């Protein structure tokens, strides 16, 4: 779901602030041209929301109503966004917290007051807010799929880290023998033989068959079998081993389910991205691949009028740094307030592009030579990439590395010279 800046907005007949909660949402309403405010509670049920919106529609003739909420996504926004008469304006929770702190220094907090603050923000500073504006359905499908894949991947990483920490306690050899425990080979072995003692009771031939079934290279297979036979148990506390090994088997089952879920999402992402009319643009980017190309498609979306220039996307995504000034002092620092998944998408892809793009590799090295650490150099590269891809996206053309290198050479760019030097060195 994209956000758009306020431009020519409809004439709103009412303004509503909703402070969302788990079960009941406090709301505050003010009709246009009136200073009288009404408050109430909205139960978080589909039927209750339907009845509440229907009542607003009857009262205000189904004309546009502005609604401020402290969510960009989530259950409440999902429920409200389907009604055409409601125009959703997300308000950052930190913004409301700052206003509450300034107006109510005692620290008291209650739902009606928060809803009132949201309504103030909507009425007085709406030009600083972004209205939620959904992309087309095919784009939303890709956006939701890639975000859910990221969540499952993060959960798999968390479970893998837990599995590693447990194995280090009573079966540390597993961490040495297998670089990645969250793969089918490691999961299957630990599930069948969760302790070293059980694994060492297995015959050599059975182990060979097991590793062969998992397509393990012969040399590596024999080294692992030899290591298993000569391994020494880490400890003899049966109480610890029994408890940890039981939990380890549960973790393995969770990881296996997550791997299956990620594979299913990968299949759906591939299908959805291939159907998108803009996918050829992002598929042409160096280092994008099957994972990053759909994420970049989701990052840009389908609304080309949503960003007037690349600067807006650089800032919104958090790739652009923040410059602060106070008196004679000025300093630049990392941007904290931004959509984290969007920033991760640009950052991760820029890192992948270094190995696939000659100018990206030269630019990254240039930043490192100037003293930037790895992540700062990658962010600088992502900043530059956004400008290039933004132009391709606006013009609906695929990226062409040769054309960009020719443009650098034509301008006499120092980066172009570095690329030539680098290519000569590699030859």
C-alpha atoms as one frame of an Amber mdcrd trajectory, in Angstrom:
protein
   0.000   0.000   0.000   1.540   3.292  -1.091   1.211   6.694   0.455   0.661
   9.880  -1.502   1.201  13.508  -0.609  -1.739  15.828  -0.251  -2.369  17.667
  -3.483  -5.862  18.330  -4.803  -7.868  16.640  -2.098 -11.651  16.269  -1.980
 -13.792  18.518   0.156 -14.133  16.581   3.401 -17.458  16.759   5.213 -16.062
  15.381   8.484 -12.795  14.570  10.238 -12.207  11.574  12.525  -9.337  10.580
  14.800  -9.202   6.926  15.854  -6.889   5.617  18.564  -6.687   1.922  17.762
  -6.522  -0.819  20.369  -6.811  -4.583  20.463 -10.545  -4.836  21.130 -12.062
  -1.344  21.188 -10.992   1.815  19.364 -11.623   5.273  20.774 -12.772   7.799
  18.196 -13.295  11.549  18.045 -15.314  13.221  15.258 -15.744  16.787  14.109
 -18.023  17.797  11.237 -16.622  20.285   8.725 -17.370  23.869   9.707 -18.149
  22.895  13.282 -16.096  23.084  16.461 -18.233  20.587  18.313 -16.557  17.243
  18.854 -18.161  13.879  19.426 -16.440  10.891  21.008 -17.183   7.213  21.279
 -15.848   3.671  21.090 -15.765   1.287  18.156 -15.602  -2.434  18.828 -13.043
  -4.262  16.705 -15.467  -6.480  14.840 -16.221  -6.490  11.124 -19.935  -6.086
  11.802 -19.377  -3.186  14.225 -17.118  -1.327  11.787 -19.603  -1.913   8.962
 -22.460  -0.494  11.025 -20.372   2.502  12.158 -19.291   3.424   8.624 -22.849
   2.910   7.343 -24.108   5.375   9.954 -21.453   7.909   8.921 -22.493   7.407
   5.298 -26.159   8.073   6.041 -25.314  11.091   8.165 -22.906  12.741   5.719
 -24.402  11.590   2.433 -21.564   9.160   1.623 -19.278  12.108   0.913 -15.517
  12.089   1.696 -14.449  11.757   5.344 -10.830  12.140   6.510  -9.707   9.590
   9.110  -6.452   9.779  11.103  -5.084   6.549  12.609  -1.812   5.492  14.252
  -1.358   2.607  11.817   0.030   2.363   8.308  -0.922  -1.293   8.137  -2.766
  -3.578  10.436  -6.223  -4.924  11.149  -7.965  -1.571  11.628  -6.536  -0.007
   8.477  -7.408  -3.164   6.539 -11.018  -2.907   7.711 -11.387   0.822   7.006
  -9.570   0.971   3.690 -12.298  -0.846   1.766 -14.763   2.031   2.213 -14.517
   4.570  -0.600 -15.854   7.449   1.502 -13.052   7.089   4.074  -9.675   8.662
   3.284  -7.038   7.226   5.635  -4.202   9.422   6.974  -1.620   7.484   9.025
  -0.081   9.508  11.863   3.219   8.197  13.281   2.779   7.034  16.874   5.918
   8.956  17.865   4.276  12.154  16.649   1.227  11.600  18.835   3.454  10.713
  21.785   5.397  13.987  21.384   2.173  15.992  21.228   0.807  14.212  24.296
   4.032  14.880  26.181   3.939  18.570  25.272   0.243  19.139  26.022  -0.116
  16.793  28.998   3.227  16.781  30.860   1.731  14.784  33.730   2.042  11.684
  31.528  -1.606  10.701  31.785  -2.838   8.731  28.804  -6.284   7.585  27.779
  -7.891   6.619  24.489 -10.297   9.543  24.014  -7.454  12.022  24.539  -5.252
  10.263  21.974  -8.118  10.247  19.468  -8.535  13.970  20.131  -4.834  14.564
  19.440  -5.077  12.645  16.186  -8.009  14.800  15.153  -5.989  17.950  15.955
  -3.174  16.685  13.794  -5.567  15.927  10.960  -7.241  19.311  11.088  -4.215
  21.546  11.626  -1.340  19.758   9.869  -2.921  17.609   7.179  -0.522  19.048
   4.603   2.302  17.260   6.453   0.573  13.872   6.315   0.408  11.265   3.558
  -2.885   9.751   2.517  -2.964   5.995   2.013  -3.478   5.229  -1.646  -3.509
   1.559  -2.687  -1.603   0.336  -5.727  -3.363  -1.791  -8.318  -4.241  -5.355
  -7.358  -1.383  -7.102  -9.181   1.130  -4.813  -7.450  -0.476  -5.250  -4.042
  -0.260  -8.992  -4.470   3.499  -8.850  -5.063   3.940  -6.363  -2.195   2.114
  -8.538   0.316   3.825 -11.739  -0.799   7.372 -10.344  -0.555   6.676  -8.816
   2.860   5.306 -12.077   4.219   8.297 -13.934   2.785  10.599 -11.563   4.640
   8.760 -12.253   7.898   9.027 -16.024   7.456  12.707 -15.692   6.593  13.307
 -13.630   9.730  11.452 -16.230  11.803  13.526 -19.021  10.249  16.704 -17.151
  11.139  15.503 -16.700  14.718  14.677 -20.399  15.073  18.001 -21.361  13.493
  19.841 -19.195  16.009  17.936 -20.839  18.854  18.725 -24.269  17.451  22.420
 -23.390  17.269  22.476 -22.117  20.860  20.835 -25.320  22.127  23.163 -27.603
  20.183  26.211 -25.733  21.471  25.236 -26.816  24.961  25.119 -30.575  24.479
  26.002 -31.354  20.831  28.445 -28.632  19.626  29.919 -30.830  16.890  26.794
 -30.272  14.782  27.665 -26.571  14.529  31.164 -27.502  13.306  30.062 -30.157
  10.812  27.253 -28.161   9.182  27.648 -24.546   8.181  23.871 -24.095   7.843
  21.659 -25.968  10.253  18.452 -24.578   8.743  18.813 -26.695   5.606  17.161
 -30.099   4.945  20.396 -32.064   5.568  21.030 -30.622   9.030  17.347 -30.701
  10.001  16.885 -34.319   8.955  20.012 -35.510  10.772  19.169 -33.778  14.063
  15.569 -34.950  13.906  16.596 -38.604  13.454  19.587 -38.550  15.814  19.266
 -35.548  18.179  22.265 -36.503  20.331  25.865 -37.527  19.601  25.372 -40.793
  21.458  22.456 -41.776  19.214  24.328 -40.725  16.075  27.383 -42.819  17.003
  25.267 -45.969  17.245  24.445 -45.725  13.517  26.471 -47.926  11.169  28.874
 -46.403   8.678  26.887 -47.773   5.755  23.641 -46.272   7.028  25.340 -42.895
   7.415  26.714 -43.128   3.868  23.219 -43.874   2.571  21.802 -40.927   4.519
  24.366 -38.449   3.202  24.076 -39.860  -0.322  20.305 -39.321  -0.257  20.963
 -35.695   0.654  23.401 -35.261  -2.267  26.415 -34.751  -0.033  29.757 -34.729
  -1.908  31.694 -37.974  -1.447  34.798 -36.393   0.087  32.776 -34.286   2.512
  30.604 -37.309   3.296  33.575 -39.431   4.322  35.101 -36.629   6.402  31.844
 -36.204   8.303  31.508 -39.930   8.936  35.080 -40.046  10.251  34.422 -37.024
  12.497  31.256 -38.605  13.884  33.113 -41.724  14.886  35.851 -39.813  16.716
  33.676 -37.192  18.425  33.563 -36.900  22.226  30.315 -35.975  24.074  30.279
 -32.414  25.411  28.781 -33.390  28.766  27.184 -36.192  30.713  24.233 -34.495
  32.418  21.350 -36.632  31.170  18.761 -34.215  32.532  20.110 -31.405  30.344
  20.573 -33.591  27.282  17.059 -35.043  27.460  15.382 -31.645  27.823  17.459
 -29.870  25.176  17.244 -32.685  22.613  13.444 -32.772  22.966  13.169 -29.046
  22.280  15.674 -29.316  19.427  13.402 -31.762  17.600  10.523 -29.296  17.944
  12.700 -26.486  16.552  13.673 -28.641  13.592  10.015 -29.254  12.802   9.350
 -25.510  12.956  12.293 -24.771  10.637  11.111 -27.442   8.211   7.624 -25.887
   8.122   9.111 -22.431   7.606  11.254 -23.698   4.730   8.160 -25.169   3.092
   6.269 -21.922   3.604   9.081 -19.849   2.102   9.242 -22.186  -0.908   5.493
 -21.812  -1.420   5.748 -18.031  -1.213   8.659 -18.096  -3.674   6.450 -19.939
  -6.135   3.606 -17.442  -5.740   5.993 -14.469  -5.954   7.498 -15.788  -9.173
   4.044 -16.203 -10.709   2.768 -12.812  -9.543   5.887 -10.897 -10.569   5.910
 -12.488 -14.035   2.349 -11.214 -14.577   3.246  -7.626 -13.660   3.736  -5.276
 -16.641   6.707  -3.520 -14.964   8.621  -6.616 -13.916  10.947  -6.491 -16.931
  12.428  -3.250 -15.530  13.476  -4.758 -12.215  14.428  -8.108 -13.707  17.031
  -6.257 -15.811  18.851  -4.815 -12.772  22.288  -6.294 -11.950  22.179  -8.571
  -8.911  18.401  -8.391  -8.493  17.675 -12.052  -9.146  14.573 -14.034  -8.226
  14.342 -12.620  -4.683  15.300  -8.957  -4.998  13.613  -8.121  -8.330  10.070
  -8.650  -6.937  11.022  -6.718  -3.784  12.192  -3.769  -5.882   8.992  -3.955
  -7.889   7.046  -3.829  -4.625   9.164  -0.902  -3.406   8.422   1.280  -6.435
   4.813   0.176  -6.841   2.572   1.169  -9.736   1.739   4.807  -8.948   4.193
   6.854 -10.951   2.620  10.118  -9.821   3.243   9.163  -6.185   6.801  10.527
  -6.355   7.607  13.683  -8.276  11.348  12.987  -8.190  13.865  10.397  -7.027
  14.756  12.555  -4.007  11.369  11.847  -2.444  11.862   8.081  -2.691  15.422
   8.331  -1.390  14.185  10.233   1.658  11.033   8.199   2.281  12.910   4.895
   2.058  15.516   6.028   4.606  18.430   5.662   2.195  19.050   9.418   2.163
  20.848  10.618   5.332  19.505  13.298   7.658  21.233  16.681   7.928  20.805
  18.571  11.204  21.833  22.150  11.945  22.053  24.011  15.218  23.763  27.381
  15.317  27.088  26.995  13.566  27.050  23.212  13.853  25.948  20.852  11.094
  26.063  17.085  11.113  24.796  14.247   8.932  23.564  10.959  10.341  21.661
   7.755   9.553  17.884   8.131   9.070  15.965   6.189  11.727  12.318   7.016
  10.944  11.455   5.180   7.720   9.785   1.989   6.439  12.404  -0.562   7.491
  11.518  -3.218   4.921  11.752  -0.661   2.114  15.192   0.461   3.258  16.334
  -3.151   3.620  15.234  -3.889   0.058  17.334  -1.107  -1.460  20.284  -1.763
   0.852  20.411  -5.510   0.241  20.042  -5.190  -3.512  22.768  -2.523  -3.711
  25.063  -4.968  -1.936  24.238  -7.716  -4.457  24.833  -5.355  -7.389  28.505
  -4.826  -6.488  29.498  -8.196  -7.922  27.352  -7.790 -11.050  27.844  -4.151
 -12.102  31.220  -2.650 -13.085  30.340   0.911 -12.121  28.670  -0.185  -8.859
  31.819  -2.089  -7.900  33.990   0.941  -8.721  31.703   3.312  -6.835  31.609
   1.072  -3.762  35.399   0.844  -3.722  35.631   4.615  -4.129  33.497   5.088
  -1.002  35.580   2.580   0.958  38.781   4.357  -0.100  37.306   7.579   1.269
  36.927   5.991   4.700  33.307   4.773   4.669  32.569   1.450   6.336  30.857
  -1.322   4.370  27.246  -0.422   5.193  27.750   3.307   4.680  29.307   2.598
   1.278  26.407   0.319   0.325  23.872   2.983   1.373  25.688   5.530  -0.795
  25.516   3.082  -3.683  21.803   2.471  -3.040  21.255   6.254  -3.050  22.801
   6.418  -6.522  20.967   3.336  -7.771  17.563   4.762  -6.793  18.100   7.717
  -9.148  18.937   5.392 -12.029  16.098   2.931 -11.447  13.648   5.791 -10.837
  14.366   7.078 -14.347  13.919   3.606 -15.843  10.666   3.197 -13.916   9.293
   6.568 -15.018  10.214   5.936 -18.655   9.160   2.260 -18.563  12.470   1.022
 -19.965  14.808  -1.771 -18.870  18.189  -0.943 -17.363  21.138  -1.179 -19.759
  24.599  -1.251 -18.154  26.357  -0.431 -21.425  24.239   2.677 -21.957  24.987
   3.912 -18.456  28.710   3.303 -18.844  28.612   5.163 -22.183  26.829   8.075
 -20.487  29.515   8.183 -17.766  32.247   8.226 -20.398  30.484  10.952 -22.389
  30.268  13.183 -19.315  33.892  12.556 -18.495  32.863  11.248 -15.101  35.594
  10.247 -12.671  33.516   7.145 -11.911  33.630   6.184 -15.580  37.428   6.443
 -15.509  37.548   4.209 -12.432  35.423   1.641 -14.253  37.822   1.643 -17.192
  40.802   1.214 -14.871  39.054  -1.550 -12.983  38.096  -3.401 -16.166  41.650
  -3.102 -17.417  42.973  -4.519 -14.155  40.567  -7.454 -14.281  41.721  -8.223
 -17.804
